[in-house]
């Protein structure tokens, strides 16, 4: 029987095994391959597994080991999925697909479940196309996105936001890191802003994707008006969508969430991102669509 697993360190508290088990009703094994040496973990994969997920700190190592790459994976330069094929190891990235679905679902609730029920393995492409066709009915002008943090998740977020039609601003504590992404992906026209402009950029943007593992001081300076957004009462959508990667120790909490709710924003927690990452990623790994409703119950 095909075997699957997760490579990373540390991963003992990962939700992936429970999500995978729920998605396939225990049909397949899903192991944690933990350790500080990627080489050893990669050998275990090649010797005994059909496909694996890869998490920190090995996503770039996984990308370098692959022989075949999807387009989005190539642009991101990191892989969280490796699959054995007849032509070598294929790298993919469901961080990207998980972000796309998280954004679309926040702005068009219910679309993901509807399209997966109707189109199965082709649902992601159909959802992406439908959103691009619908964007003019959601915004009166080209929407803007702010990506805070330009590590692996931030780069995936930047590509996802741009592919969904957002003018995208990159912001990082080290500005050179954001500039490097903009330089390497000129086709997206990324704008690089210093972290000192966080409050102004936050106020102006329709979508904020926060990928840093900790809260920056500027978060405490936000006021209720920063969450108000534009066209709140003209268009049937949240005033802003705020997507946060960190689901273990989120930076958006307490009074910030209160202001967010009062401003009519939609907060998408990291667990939702993880759910949609699993939905798309597991289907890529196994060739079978997992049970979204069963996986969603794991996240409650």
C-alpha positions, 0 to 999 in steps of 0.5 A: 500500500502507498505510504505518505508522510511529513518531513520537518523539525520539529513536527511532533505536534503537527496537525497533518497526521490527523488531517490526512487520516480524516481526509482518507478515513484512515485508508493510508499511513502517514508518518512523521519523519522528524530529524535535523538532517534533511538528507536522511529524511529524504532517503527515507522518502525515496526508499519507502514513500510515494509522496511526502509533505515538507515543512520548516526548515526544509522547504528549500532543501526539498526544492533543490532535490527535485527533478521536476517542478510546477510553475508556481513551485518554480516561482516560489523557490520552495516545495512542501510536496515531493512526489515520486514519478517515473521521470524523477521527483516532482516538487509542488507547493500547496502553500500557494494553493492554500492561500488562494483558497483562503482568500477566495473563500473569505470573499466568496463564502461557500465557493470552495465546497461547491466547486470541489463537489462539482469539479473534483480534481479540477476545482482549484483551477475553476475556482481561480478562474471564477475569482478572476472573472468576479473581481470587478463585482467585488471592488471598484478598482484594482484591489491592493494586498500587503504581504508582511514577512518575506520568508518562504510563506511570504513569497508563496503569499505574494505570488498567490495575491498577485495571481488573484489580481491584487496589486501587491506590496511586500514588507519585511523587517529586512527590506533587502529580502523583499527587494530580492523577491521583487527583483526575481519576479518582475512580472508581478510588479511587486512594490517594496515598502519599509516596515516603518510604513506598516500602519499606512500600508495596512490602512490602504490595503484590502488584503493583508497576509501576515506571515511573521512568527511574532507580532511587530510593535506597530500592530499595537498602534493600529486604531479602529479606523485602520480596519475600516477599508473602502467600499464597505457598504457599496460592495458585498464583501468584508472591508478587509481580509486579514490572513495570518500564517501562524496558528500556534501563537497568532499576532492578531488577538485580543483588542486587535480582533475586537477592532477587526470585527468592528471594522467589518473585516474578515480574519482568516486564521492560520488553521484555515490556511492549513486546512486548504493547504491540506485539501489541495496538497493531499489531492496532489500527493495521492491522486484522490480528493480528500474529504473536506468536511471530515478534515474541517472537523479536525480543525474545530 
